[in-house]
Amino acid sequence: MAKEKTPITAAIRLLRAEQVVFSDHLYDYEDKGGTSVSSRALGVDEHSVIKTLVMEDEKRRPLVVLMHGDLQVSTKELARIIGVKQILPCSAETAQKQSGYMVGGTSPFGMRHTMPVYMEESISGLTKIYINGGKRGYLVGMEPAELIRVLKPVAVTVGIR
């Protein structure tokens, strides 16, 4: 069987331009499978698979939240921290328009529009993270310090079980 080629996405172009050391991880994407599918396929803890969520405030201003795969975002707490009335998940159409990626393949790297990025603080304490590389069924592995260096996210504590 031939080895699958690494997808060349906007995320990969940015990671290469920033000289980020990363590993490629392809898996069989399942619609609405989430991080449990990718963590199982890669044989890694779901806590180290980081999901990229495009959300918006009450004025429909978009933002990105990076969260552990096994946790949810307390939108109420995030709204309180960033000083807005409300944070809501945006529609798939809005997420795709803002990020340039299809839902299920959203990477925080190389997004079409610049948006504020909020990251669950405990992500920085992991040894290695796996995050979307800009295509469904494709994650990249890297040290959290590389993500922080490139994206400069605001650390928040908003993860809930």
Secondary structure, 3 states (H helix, E strand, C coil): CCCCCCCCCHHHHHHHHCCCCCEEEECCCCCCCHHHHHHHHHCCCHHHEEEEEEEEECCCCEEEEEEECCCEECHHHHHHHHCCCCEEECCHHHHHHHHCCCCCCCCCCCCCCCCCEEEEHHHHHCCCEEEEEEECCEEEEECHHHHHHHHCCEEECCEEC
